[in-house]
Amino acid sequence: MQFFIDQKDKVKQAIRDKAIERAKVRIILCERDLADFSEEELEIIVAEEEQKIFNSFKEKGFLAVLAALGLGFFG
């Protein structure tokens, strides 16, 4: 059982790391310095990026299930 808990933690950390990377890119594209943001604002930006990643997984998972079942979303 510990194996599954460890794997879940690894996945969460990987998602968090990816969200932080995306947040850094987003800040750079805004042409603002990292120091211009409060800790709370940075946490909000990272949380938004995490949510985007989760939504992407959900969407792709749903489409994969449809494909495996031989179903099409549009017909």
Helices and strands as residue ranges (DSSP letters): H 2-29, G 34-36, H 39-68
